Amino acid sequence: MYKIVTFYNNKGGVSKTTTTFNLGVFLSKERNKKVLLIDCDPQSNLTELFFASTDEFDKPDTSLPGTSLFEALKPRFYGDQGRINSEDIDLVQSTIYKNLYLLRGDFELGMAENYFAQACAQAITENVNEKQTYLVLYRLFNDLINLHSFDHLIVDVGPSVGALTRLTVLSCDAFFMPTSPDRFCNQAIHVLGKVLSDWIKRHLQIIQTFESFGLEQFTGKPVFLGAISQNFKAIVGKVKRSYKYWQTEISKTIIGEFLTKELIESRNDLHEDPFVAEIRDVGPMAPVAQIFGRAIFDVQQEHTVEASSDGRQYYGIVWKNWQDRMKEYKDEIQKIAEVIL
């Protein structure tokens, strides 16, 4: 079982945040796992989605509950505290999914980039302060698991190759690669293998210097659990030809370029088919789910008033079509969950 998992691609718009949230809900609601979502993206979209289920969220003077990740990290950035005291962090429990919690993000998290960039550059030296900063996310993630007995941490990261994303990904046990079937995503994957391989290689050099200072080491080699094809259109159960073309090209790129990188570990079965789930475009279900802060597969009939043209909820065959699409989506999320479990 993989405990700390992220969805990473240096290409934006591939539904990282949406899949993170829906997987968290599935594991907590359908598998009764205690799950912590951590928002490591300065855009904080996961935080917005999590709090959308509360009535007060959209009011401009609302102060969000709980400790933000940047607030939690301040004792490391602005002081001498090497290890963040996880007991000082106030996590937020979901109002509708009892086993789901959040360590929220905020826009200030972007300021962490400079601290982590400096740590990545200088942790290989005898500078213990930078070594402590290099370790802080790994320590925090594992301390939160141990303190609260979480079954899983699912971490949201931005489409970046910066130091914050780098240390977040390296601190995870495993990762999925969400993709969209288009040329731009294929181009991004061409360089993604080199980026990750370089991160891991540098990490192995850095971490070897820690033992003599009495600091713990961590592997920094998250296992690749598979790719997810998303945001494509299908007719009568078949992927439209143009989308299928790019799915095939991306599969070739992952197998021929990404999985060939020596330092990237993966499940063995991915060398024939790297995709573990295929999630087609869900149309208006996604924005409706965002309004109510719910998983896409957990939209209720009364919520469909936000999708109808006359302001009335869907009935009959229209609602049945929604139920079928939600079940299809849920089945794909379940495939992702089964890989973790």
Buried (B, 14 or more C-beta within 10 A) or exposed (E): EBBBBBBBBBBBBBBBBBBBBBBBBBBBBBBEBBBBBBBBBBBBBBBBBBBBBBEEBEEEEEEBBBBBBBBBBBBBBEEEBBEBEBEEBEBBEBEBBEBBBBBBBBEBBBBBBEBBBBBBBBBBEEBBBBBBBBBBBBBBBBBBBEEEEBBBBBBBBBBBBBBBBBBBBBBBBBBBBBBBBBEEBBEBBEBBBEBBBBBBBBBBEBBEBBEEEEBEBBBBBBBBBBBBBBBBEBEEEEBEEEBBBBBEBBBEBBBEBBBEBEBBBBBEEBEEEBBBBBBBBBEEBBEBBBBBBBBBBBBEEEBBEBBEEEEEBBEEEEEEEBEEBBEBBBEBBBBBBEBBE
